[in-house]
Amino acid sequence: MKILFDANVIISGFVSQGYSFDVIKDAASKHEVYCTEYLLKETQKSLSTKFPLSREAINSIINTVKKQFIEGKTANTVEKISRDPKDDQILADAVTNDIDIIITGDKDLLELKNYKGIKIIMPKDYWKL
């Protein structure tokens, strides 16, 4: 199964080392987990502006994601689907990489539930797969 984690789940997992981290760790060991350049930039930007982390800590998180996840392609063409253009890029990246499931905490994405055959679920729903 191909999984794409939204930046908010990656951030939650690596900053809190809690529930989302357990989901990421399990998914990375059992499935094909993808990350795109777009998601890496979003993650890095959010980590540097919203959390009191050192540059080294942020680089460590980004490097861990790069090492553990499969490098996916960032889509060139993005349809307007969601209220948030950032979400549209995630959906486009998921389609480009033939992703089966997007795991996110983003309410706008979760509202869709499914996009072009791609399930959109919360981290807690991962255990039901």
C-alpha positions as CSV (number, residue, x, y, z in Angstrom):
1,M,0.0,0.0,0.0
2,K,1.3,3.5,-0.9
3,I,0.8,6.1,1.8
4,L,1.4,9.8,1.8
5,F,1.5,11.6,5.2
6,D,0.4,15.3,5.3
7,A,2.9,17.7,6.8
8,N,0.8,18.1,9.9
9,V,1.0,14.4,10.7
10,I,4.8,14.3,10.1
11,I,5.3,17.4,12.3
12,S,3.0,16.0,15.1
13,G,4.8,12.7,14.9
14,F,8.3,13.9,15.1
15,V,7.8,16.8,17.5
16,S,5.6,15.0,20.1
17,Q,7.0,11.5,19.5
18,G,3.5,10.3,20.4
19,Y,0.5,8.7,18.6
20,S,1.3,10.0,15.1
21,F,4.9,8.9,15.4
22,D,3.7,5.3,16.1
23,V,1.6,5.4,13.0
24,I,4.5,6.8,10.9
25,K,6.9,4.2,12.3
26,D,4.5,1.3,11.7
27,A,3.5,2.5,8.2
28,A,7.2,2.9,7.2
29,S,8.0,-0.6,8.2
30,K,5.0,-2.3,6.5
31,H,4.1,-0.1,3.5
32,E,5.5,2.2,0.9
33,V,5.5,5.6,2.5
34,Y,6.1,8.6,0.2
35,C,7.1,12.2,0.7
36,T,7.4,14.9,-2.0
37,E,9.7,17.9,-2.2
38,Y,6.6,20.0,-1.7
39,L,5.7,18.2,1.6
40,L,9.3,18.5,2.8
41,K,9.3,22.2,2.2
42,E,5.9,22.6,4.0
43,T,7.2,20.6,6.9
44,Q,10.4,22.5,7.2
45,K,8.6,25.8,6.9
46,S,6.1,24.9,9.6
47,L,8.8,23.5,11.9
48,S,10.9,26.7,11.7
49,T,8.0,29.1,12.1
50,K,5.7,27.4,14.6
51,F,8.1,25.5,16.9
52,P,11.1,26.5,19.1
53,L,13.4,24.0,17.4
54,S,17.0,24.5,16.5
55,R,18.1,24.4,12.8
56,E,19.9,21.1,13.6
57,A,16.7,19.5,15.1
58,I,14.7,20.6,12.0
59,N,17.4,19.3,9.6
60,S,17.4,16.0,11.6
61,I,13.7,15.6,11.1
62,I,13.8,16.4,7.4
63,N,16.8,14.1,6.9
64,T,15.0,11.2,8.7
65,V,12.0,11.7,6.5
66,K,14.2,11.7,3.4
67,K,15.9,8.5,4.5
68,Q,12.8,6.6,5.6
69,F,10.3,7.7,3.0
70,I,10.3,7.1,-0.7
71,E,11.0,10.3,-2.7
72,G,7.8,11.0,-4.7
73,K,7.2,13.4,-7.5
74,T,5.7,16.8,-6.9
75,A,2.9,17.4,-9.4
76,N,3.2,20.2,-12.0
77,T,-0.5,20.5,-12.6
78,V,-2.8,21.2,-9.7
79,E,-6.6,21.3,-9.9
80,K,-8.6,23.5,-7.5
81,I,-10.4,21.1,-5.3
82,S,-10.1,22.3,-1.7
83,R,-10.6,25.6,0.1
84,D,-6.8,25.6,0.8
85,P,-4.5,25.7,-2.3
86,K,-1.8,23.8,-0.2
87,D,-4.3,20.9,0.0
88,D,-4.7,20.9,-3.7
89,Q,-1.0,20.3,-4.1
90,I,-1.1,17.4,-1.7
91,L,-4.0,15.8,-3.7
92,A,-2.2,16.4,-7.0
93,D,1.0,14.8,-5.6
94,A,-1.0,11.8,-4.3
95,V,-2.5,11.3,-7.8
96,T,0.9,11.7,-9.5
97,N,2.5,9.1,-7.2
98,D,-0.5,6.6,-7.4
99,I,-1.0,6.9,-3.6
100,D,-3.6,4.7,-2.0
101,I,-4.1,6.6,1.3
102,I,-3.4,10.1,2.5
103,I,-3.1,10.4,6.3
104,T,-3.8,13.8,7.6
105,G,-5.3,15.9,10.4
106,D,-6.4,18.6,8.0
107,K,-10.2,19.1,8.2
108,D,-10.5,20.3,4.6
109,L,-8.8,17.2,3.3
110,L,-10.7,14.9,5.7
111,E,-14.0,16.4,4.5
112,L,-13.3,14.9,1.0
113,K,-12.9,11.3,2.5
114,N,-11.9,10.1,-1.0
115,Y,-10.3,11.7,-4.0
116,K,-9.9,9.9,-7.3
117,G,-9.8,6.6,-5.5
118,I,-7.4,7.8,-2.8
119,K,-8.7,7.3,0.8
120,I,-8.2,10.3,3.1
121,I,-8.0,9.3,6.7
122,M,-6.9,10.5,10.2
123,P,-3.9,8.9,11.9
124,K,-6.2,7.0,14.3
125,D,-7.9,5.3,11.3
126,Y,-4.6,3.8,10.1
127,W,-5.0,1.0,12.6
128,K,-8.3,0.0,10.9
129,L,-6.7,-0.7,7.6
